[in-house]
Amino acid sequence: MEQRSHSETSATPHRVLQPAGWPRPKGYANGVLAEGRIVVTGGVVGWDAAGVFPDDFVAQARQTFANIAAILAEAGAGPEHLVRLTWYVTDMDDYLASPRELGAAYRAVFGRNFPAMAAVQVMRLVEKAAKLEIEATAVLPREGL
């Protein structure tokens, strides 16, 4: 499969789908074409190994990203294999409040790999202290490709 990237610093093995004439999305892709072995997470929250949540939205997001990266690593995958992230947030204003800090936390864990993403506000999450939950899908190239 042809390798394409969002920028010079991204090296995803997948093809980003950007229809001609559409504005470039910032921090996500409109779509991703991938072929290989699929890795799917459940809803991942921002608690640490002891089950403790930070109070701040960005800190919870940073821990959520780290938790997703740890799950991907179990499959031999990394951020470059992500094709989709679905965010569930309890307060969209929290999500939108600190875009620079949230972007910095994202890039610190995932680099400049921007899969297709959606963000949805929900009433609450199963873990009451969670401010967000993210489902991730990654695709690893087939072995031998």
N, C-alpha and C positions, 0 to 999 in steps of 0.2 A: 504494500500500500504506500502511496506517495506520502511523504512526510511534509506537513505544513505546520506553521507556528504562528502565534499571535504577535510575536516580536522576536528580535534577535536572541533574546535570553530564554525563550520557551522552546522546548524540544519535544513536543508531544508526538507520539507515533500515530496519531489520528488526524483526520482531515477536518478542519473547521469549515462549517458551511456558512458562507456569507453571500447572500444573494446580491447581484449587481445592483448598484444604485441605492442600497439600503444604508442608513447611517451605521457606522461601526459601534457596536455596543461597548460600554466601558465596564470592564471587570467581569465579563461573562461572554459566552458565545451564543449566537442564535441557534446553532445546531452543531452536532459533531457526528461524523461518520467514522465508525470503528468496526474492526473485525477481530475476533479472538475469544479468549476466555473471560467470562463475566465475573466480576466481584461486586456483590451487593451488600451494603450494610443495612442494619436496622436503623431506627432513629437514634442518632448519637447525640448525647448531651455533654455539657461542659463541666462534668465533675472530675475530680482527680481520682487516683487509685483508692483513696479512703472514702470516696463517695461525697466529698465536700465540694460545694459550688462557690466560686467567687461571687461577690455581690454585684459586680459591674457587668454590663452587657458585653463590652469588648473583651474583657477578661474571660468571660464564659465562652465567647466565640473562639478566642485563641485556644482555650483548652479543648473545645469541641474539635477544632482543626487538628490539634495534636492527637486526639483520640482517634479521629478518622485515619490519620497518617499511620498510627500504630496498627489499626485493623488492616489497612492496605498492605503494610509491611509483612503481616502474617501470610499473605498470599503471594509475596514477592513483588508487589506492586508499589508504585510511588505516585506522587501527585501528577506526574506526566501522563498517567493512565486514566485519570478521572475524565468521565464524559458527561456526568450530570450530578448536580447538587440540588436538593430540594430543601429549602429552609422553612421551618415552621417557627414563627416568632410570636411571643405573647403581646408584644407592643411594637407596632411598625414604627412609631416615633423613636423608640430606642434604637431600632435597626438603622434608621436614617440620621440619627443625631450626631454621629461621629464618623463620617465616611473616611477621613484620612487615617484615623486610628484603626478603624476596622480593616481598611485596605492594607495597612502596614502589618497588622496581625495575620491577615490572610497570606500575604506574600512571605512573611517570616517562616511560615510552615509549608505552604504550597508553591512558593515561588511565583513565577509569572505564567502559571498554567490556569487558564480560565475556561472551564467547561460550560456547557449549557446550565443555566440556573433559573430557579424560580424561588420567590419568597412569598409566603402566605402567612397572614395573621390568623392566629387561632385563639380561642377563649382561654385555654390553659393546656398544659402538658401533663403527662402522667406524673413526672417528678415535679412536685409543686414549686421547688426552688429554681427550676430550670426556666430561663428566659428565652431559650431557643433550642431547637432540636434539628439536626440535619441528617437526611438520608443521602448516601453517596452511591454512585455507580461508577465502576472503573472497568476498563477492558484491557486485558493483557494480550499482547500479540501471541498468536499460537506458537507453541514451541517448534523450533526448526524454521521459522519464517525469517 
